[in-house]
Amino acid sequence: MISKAKEKSKPIDIILVHKLDRFARNREDSIVYKSMLRKKYDVDIVAVKELLPEDRKLAMMMESQLETWGEYYSMNLSDEVKKGLRKKANRGEHIGRASFGYVKIVVDVKRINNQEKVIREMKIKEDEAEIVKIIFQKFIDGESIVKICHYLNDLGIKTKNNNQFSDRTIRWILNNPVYIGKARWTEGGMDRNFNNPNTIIKDSNFPPIIDLETWNKAQDRLKQFSIVYNNKNKISPKQEHWLRGIMRCDTCGGIMVKTNKYFQCSNYTHGKCKISHSITVKQVEDAILEQLDQTCKNKPINIEINPKSFKNDSEISILTNQLSQIEQKEERIKIAYENGVDSLEEYKENKIRLLNDKKILLSKIEEVKKDKDVNIVRNKIFKKCESAYDTFRDNEISDFDKSIIAHELFDKIVFVKNEHKLIIYYK
């Protein structure tokens, strides 16, 4: 909404809110955005249930007080909600939606203080529960987490969110005590820190899916994983590179990330892609520089190029639709004149205006079509390649600056594993 209000065409004159705390619960945000909208963009904010007096000083004071009370209410409500959740967790109640393998069903509706309270219980969802058992069994039998992902994804099994299984999903399931009949809750969220000291774990009344022996075996293996991961075999974090977000895997279309000296498909590392696309950073850089050099010299190139138009067909479609609307307007003003609704002068004035609009649109359509010409696109690419080649070779230029140039030039670069080649898609 704020972004819309800042547009040059000024589509918004006033923003109406129910109360001031509907605009922002945080006073700092409220002051910053209201001041910006009112002073810089001449857009006022009015609360229909908290109308302020016309006196500017008095209005400012009242608005400040209302915002303070709004923020206090928000903070107090947050504390009360956390207090209630903490009590539920200590009673062993499951908080949040049902975990994979379970479903929440309504078992009772009580009326407390003239308000209905729906009582739900966690029940086992048999088809998902079988998948949970398979995950635990395969894991304690020595199967890797990535291979478990591949197994489930090959079967077409989906998560609660209807997504493919990833290594994070499997780790979450293997570390979730809900499957041995315990409720778990962490204030502020766990964020995959399964050993968070603030986590509350209590026995609950819903049925377990995994027996305690299987659970303990899985936890022992997870501890071994943790020891290996935290020492010599620890995987290096993703590193920045000027091709970040541009390199793609040809198998799944996932983004390839830089880890140490290699690019690798991010989906492969999370178990969503079955084929490793590991390629050294130096190979990629050398290949791109060689291709840019050949392109600049107009010599035969070794890497396939698929030029991509600066304009797409949807833009032509939009312009054509606007042209059709003008033609309809022309017909309507003609009917209005013939029926005596508009005078001859009004008809002529409207006709000239629509003809000018039509001329502008036809010019834009021709311009877009011209931009779709491959030769024109290729010439633009050649000019960009000349500066990009020197930029990417210069070690004094930062990766940040190189990244800006790369994102202006390349739409994406696809690594085809089987043919060991790069396909460059220019913008």
Residue, then its C-alpha position, 0 to 999 in steps of 0.5 A: m500500500i505504501s509503495k503504491a502511495k509513493e508512485k509518481s501518478k499519485p493514485i492515493d490521496i488518503i488512507l483510511v484505517h479502522k483505528l490508528d493501531r491498524f496502520a502500525r502497532n509499532r510507534e517507530d514504524s508509525i511515525v516514520y511512515k506517516s511522516m513520509l506519506r504526509k510530508k513527502y507524498d501528500v497522503d494523509i492517514v485517517a482513522v475513522k473510529e478515532l477522528l482527531p480535532e482540527d487543531r494541529k497541535l492537539a491532533m498531534m498530541m492525541e495521535s501520539q497517545l493513541e499510538t502509545w496505547g496501541e503499542y502497549y496493548s499489542m505488547n501486553l496481548s503478546d505476553e498474555v498469549k505466550k503465558g497461555l501457550r506456556k501453560k498449555a505446553n506444561r500441561g502436555e497439550h499439542i500447540g499448533r497444527a497437527s504434525f505429519g502423521y497426525v490429524k486434529i479432530v473436534v471432540d467437543v465444544k464448550r461454552i465458557n463466558n458466553q464464548e464457544k471453545v472448540i476442543r480438538e485432539m490429535k489422532i493418528k493419520e494412518d497413511e502418513a503414520e506408515i511413512v513416519k515408521i518407514i523414515f525411522q526404520k530406514f534411518i536406523d538401518g543405516e540409510s542416509i537422509v538424502k536417500i530417504c528423501h529420494y525414496l519418498n519423492d520417487l513414490g510421489i509422497k508429499t509433506k503436509n504443505n504438499n511439497q517434496f521431502s527435503d533433508r530438513t523435513i526428514r531431520w525435523i521428523l526424526n527429532n520430533p518427540v511427538y512421535i513417542g507421544k510427547a508435546r514440544w513447544t519453544e517460546g519464540g520458535m525452535d528454528r531447528n535448534f532441537n537442543n534449545p534449553n528453553t524447549i518444553i517437552k511433556d508427556s501428552n495424551f495422544p497416541p505414539i507412532i514410534d516405539l521408544e526403542t526405535w526412537n532411542k536408536a534414531q537419536d543415537r544415530l543423530k548424535q553420531f551425525s552431529i559429532v561428524y558434522n561439527n568436526k572435520n567433515k563439517i560442510s562449508p557454508k554457502q559462499e557469495h559469488w558474482l554468479r549467485g542466483i544465476m547458475r541453474c541445474d538442468t535436471c530440476g531447475g534449482i539454483m546452484v550455490k557455491t561451496n568452497k571451490y565448487f558450484q552444486c545444485s541446492n536441491y541436491t544438497h537437500g535431497k530434492c534433486k537426484i543428480s549431483h551437478s558439482i562443477t568447479v568455480k574455475q571451470v565455470e568462470d573460465a568457460i564464461l570468460e572464453q564465451l564472452d571473449q569469443t562473442c566480443k570478437n564475433k568468432p565461433i563460440n563453444i557454448e550454446i547461446n539462447p538469446k532472450s528478448f527484452k520484451n515478452d509476448s504478454e506486453i504485446s498482448i496488453l498493448t493490443n488489448q488497450l488498442s481494442q479498448i480505444e476502438q470500442k471507445e471510438e464506436r461509442i462516441k460515434i453512437a453518442y454523436e448520432n443519438g444527439v448525446d454529444s455535439l459535433e464539437e465534442y465528437k471531434e474533440n473525443k475523436i482527435r484524442l482517441l486517434n492520438d492515443k491509438k497512434i501512441l499505442l501502435s508506435k509502442i507495439e512496433e517498438v516491442k516487435k522490433d525489440k523481439d528481433v534476434n539480431i537487434v537483441r544479439n547486437k545489444i548483447f555484444k555491446k554488453c559483453e565487451s564491458a562485462y568481459d573486462t569487468f569479470r577478469d579484473n581482480e580489483i573489482s569486487d564480487f558485488d560490482k561484478s554481480i550487478i553486471a552479471h545480473e544485467l547481462f544474464d537471465k540464467i546460466v544452466f549447467v547441463k551435467n550429461e553434456h558438461k556444458l553451459i547454456i547461457y540465457y541473456k536478458 
